[in-house]
């Protein structure tokens, strides 16, 4: 099945997402745009929240309101028991895949985090 196809509800992503639709971004020949249907069960049942309280590793979360599940990231950040930082930026999920303002924000946050924690 297609990993991305606008309007196709069988696809992994069916909303309008320029990253996956444009050859200047993610729609490149090296990407086969395929998804195995059997992955849906794992993806839909994955619980990334319940283990957060058992994480003690220093953790930086770089996210934004326009990215996937922003409230989940805030909950995980609050639950992790080790040292944490939350860098809250602007933009959408795919902006962090290659748009200069979002990437620069993320890189700066990561650099600062490593300077403080290493």
N, C-alpha and C positions, 0 to 999 in steps of 0.2 A: 504494500500500500504506500501511497506517497507520504513522505515525512511532512511536506508542505504543499498544499494546493488550496489557494483561496476559494472559499465556498464549498469545498468538499469536506463534509463532516466526518468522513472516514479517515481523513488525513490527521497526522499528529498535530499539525497546526493548520487551521483553516481560516484564521482571521487575516486581514490585510497586514502583512509584515514586510516592509520594503527590504529588510535585510535578506530574507529568503527569496524574494521575488526578483530582485535586480542583479544583473550580472556584474554590476560595479560593486556589489557588496557580497552576498553569500551565494547567489545562484551561479556557481562556477562549475565548469566541467568536472573538476575533481570531486565534487559532492554528488553522490548518486541519487539524492532525494528519495530515499527508500527507508521504510520503517517496517520492522517485522510486527505483524499484528499481535503476536504472542507477548510482546513487551507491554501491552496495555495493562494487563492484570498487575504486573509488578509496579508499573508507573503509578497507576491509580490507587494502589493499596500501600504504597511506600509511606512510612511515617517518619519524617525527619525531625519531628518535634520531641518525641518521647525520650530520646536518648540525650538530649541537650544537658540535662542536669548531671549527667555522668561524664561530661567533657571538662577536663581540667587543663587542657593544653591552652596556652595563650592563643587567643583568637581575635582576628580582625574581621569585621563584617562591613563590606562596601555595598551599599544598596541605594535605592531611591523609590519614591512613591510610585513611579511609573514602571518599576520592574516587577517581576513575578513575586507574588505573595509577600508584599512588604510587611504585613502584620506578623507573618510567621517569622521573618527575620528578626523583628523586634522581640518576639517571644523567646526565640532561641538565644538571642543576645542576653536577655534578662535571666535566662535559666542556666547558662554556662557558668560553671563554678570557678574556672581559672580566670586569669587576667583577660579582659576584653576591651575592645574599642569598637565603636560604631561610627562609620564615616557615611553620613547621609548626603547623597548628591542629588542631582536633578537629571531628568531624562528618562528614557524608556529602557527596557531590558536590552534591546539590540544596539542602543547607543553605546553601551559598554563593550561592544564587540569591535568597535573601530571608529567611532566618532571622536574627534580630537578633544573636545571639552570634557566629555565623560571619561575617556581613557586617561587624560591628564589628571583629572580629579582622583581617579582610582590609583594611578601610579604614585602620585604624591602621598596619598593616604597610606599606601603600602610601604613606601620608602620611610615615611615618618614612623610608622609602626615598627618596622624592623630596627630603625635607629634607636628607638626607645626600649625595645624588648630583647635585642640580641646582645 
